[in-house]
């Protein structure tokens, strides 16, 4: 049985320069999505890049 799984990351705002925290959030979202895909979940990922 495939469970549906949806993950998203926050929108990077332009009120400051990009920093490592932005990349960290996107990488964490990707790792979690790949983990759930390996477990057989029907995943959707929305990362605003």
N, C-alpha and C positions, 0 to 999 in steps of 0.2 A: 504494500500500500504506500503510495507516494503522498507524503504530507506536503502541503504548500508552505513555502517559507519566503518571506519578503524582507529584504534588508536595504537600508538606505544610509547615506552619509549626509552630514550637514552641508549646506551651501557655503563655500568660502566667500566671505564678504570682502569687499574691496576697500574697507576703511583702514587697512594696514597691509604691510608687505607679507607675502607668503612666507611660511616658516615650516619647520619640520613637523609641527603638530598637524598641519593639514595633510601631509603625506602619511603620517602615522595613522590617521583616521581612515584614509582610503585603503591603506594596506590591511588594516584590521578588518574592514568590511569585506575585502576580497578574500582574506584567509577564512573568515567565518562562512562566506558563501561557498567557497571550494570544499570546506569541511562538510557542510550540509549536502552538497552535491555528491560527495563520496558516500554519504549515508543513504542516498537515494531520494532525497527530497526534491520536489519540484520547486526550484528556487528562482526568484527574480531578484536582480540587484540593480539599484539605481544609484549611481555615483556621479554627481554633477562635476564633470571635468571640462 
